[in-house]
């Protein structure tokens, strides 16, 4: 449980930094909330890709 809470905390901190980068790189038409959502979607996509990569090459663990 402790590892889960630490990983969630680190993900949220990383999302704060990524959201600022997304907000700075896009035109002013999107809101700050949308930039946070885009950054979170990017983090989820990368994490799913890593998980699937591990599952494909180490299926005996799962």
Residue pairs with C-beta under 8 A, 6 or more apart in sequence:
11 43
14 43
15 36
15 39
15 40
15 43
18 39
18 42
18 43
19 32
19 35
19 36
19 38
19 39
19 40
20 35
21 39
22 35
22 38
22 39
22 42
23 30
23 32
23 35
26 35
30 38
54 61
55 62
